[in-house]
Amino acid sequence: MAIATEPILEAENIDKRFPGVHALDTVSLAIIPGEVHAVVGENGAGKSTLMKILAGAYGPDRGAIRIDGEAVTIENPRAAQDLGIITIYQELSLVDALSVGENIFLGDLPTRSGGSWRVDWPTVWRRAAELLERVGLQIRPQTRVRDLSVAQKQMVEIARALARNVRVLILDEPTSSLTERESEKLFEIIAQLKNRGVGIIYISHRLAEVFRIAQRVTVLRDGIVVGSLPVQDASEDLLVRMMVGRDLARLFTEARSSDAPVRLEVRGLSRRGVLHDVSLAVRGGEVVGLAGLVGAGRTELARCLFGADGINAGEILLDGSIVNLRSPGHAVDLGIALVPEDRKLQALILGMGVRENLSLPVLDRLGSPLVPSRRRERALASDYIKSLSIRTPHMEQRVSALSGGNQQKVVIARWLATKPKVLILDEPTRGIDVGAKAEVHALIARLAEQGVAILMISSELPEILGMSHRILVMRGGRIVADIPRQDATEESIMAAATGQVLHSAAATA
């Protein structure tokens, strides 16, 4: 069918202020039917604020929003949905206690005709099954959302959007928790929606995805539109310069090779039903990348090495001595630190300030856990704010108000304060912008040069290839390949991760 070229949605000269922050300054955006319009920028550039205004979560201070040329006021999220604007946030909004089918039709459950209000459950399950099939998710609609993986929850969110009469779909970092195969399925769904005339706003820090699926890209920096151009006229270098206002000579900072003694060693580690006969070694000053698909066992291994989960067999050695990790606190005392995958749920206390978050793991070293020295606590926070370039108005600023990249640096800083011998990083740059990524990568390389043994889990193959001395690949709870950096390619890593035969890949472990 013919797709109209007039905008479905127009935001014109949108202005939004918060106390002390001019979040959006005369920002304009137009969404064309059947077009993927990427919006990129560093954390704190204003992307989320703009999307929340379009989704009805915030109201603009000034400016106009038009649908099909007619001015509208979007008073709340329900009003946005009634206008056909559906938003899928990076922080998923499903109700864990309800079933998949109930979540898909939440607020709009099909009912039976008749005098009393009754849910038409057969219709709920049938329509939900059809939508789940469209997104390639092979689960029963009656499954409780709490039993799903993060990736499966993401696909349920997309199925829920398809259940509405969507005209404009806003996707905020939609592939951050998806495997490559699931991402490909998402791209297929986006293509189908484009063909139906849906306008799509696509927010992503992964510039390769922007060039893969978008037709137009708008760059925000400090609440201002720096530029909007066809993707075919853009390049990755150009977009990076527009986003950060400077050239990034290298996105990855190469750590020097290490011939230091082995600092962390694992022999035959197993955890029933999860990990099977895992062996590895990380030298002091070495960055070892840990790759694999979602569910391969990478995070489960990290938790065992941090004492959060027990093991059924095997040994963990630190500096050549066998250790029996009884708890995360014990691991920290021995010199092992873990930066977890989900910083907001697993690492930070969002209602506390930067100083309090930084000092939590080392309160006993600052006087006592109950009565720490405030002077020493402030000195510690000041040192790490400066050395890691954490952008915060002051050390008492609530962590929830910081950008994603600065939150991640707070997480890293709090564990660096423990002076670790071994640092385990689980998706250290997930959900942060390209400028902050470069800073985190430089920090990782600096720590390695200082002799810290680093085990880095990442689902981003360019990051694994760019930062690691060696790459371990996991599949089905086992390490199936140990590939030196000079022999590693995206193809060889994916072949090992999926069990394919690739003759040019490095030999499996």
Secondary structure, DSSP 4 states (H G I P E B T S, - for coil): -PPP-S-SEEEEEEEEEETTEEEEEEEEEEE-TT-EEEEE--TTSSHHHHHHHHTTSS--SEEEEEETTEEE---SHHHHHHTTEEEE-SS----TTSBHHHHHTTT---B-SSSS--B-HHHHHHHHHHHHHHTT--S-TTSBGGGS-HHHHHHHHHHHHHHS--SEEEEESTTTT--HHHHHHHHHHHHHHHHTT-EEEEE-S-HHHHHHH-SEEEEEETTEEEEEEEGGG--HHHHHHHHHSS--S-SS-PPPP--PPEEEEEEEEEETTTEEEEEEEEETT-EEEEE--TTSSHHHHHHHHTTSS--SEEEEEETTEEE---SHHHHHHHTEEEE-S-HHHHT--TTSBHHHHHHGGGGGGSS-SSS--HHHHHHHHHHHHHHTT---SSTTSBGGGS-HHHHHHHHHHHHHTT--SEEEEESTTTT--HHHHHHHHHHHHHHHHTT-EEEEE-S-HHHHHHH-SEEEEEETTEEEEEEEGGG--HHHHHHHHHT---TTSPPP-
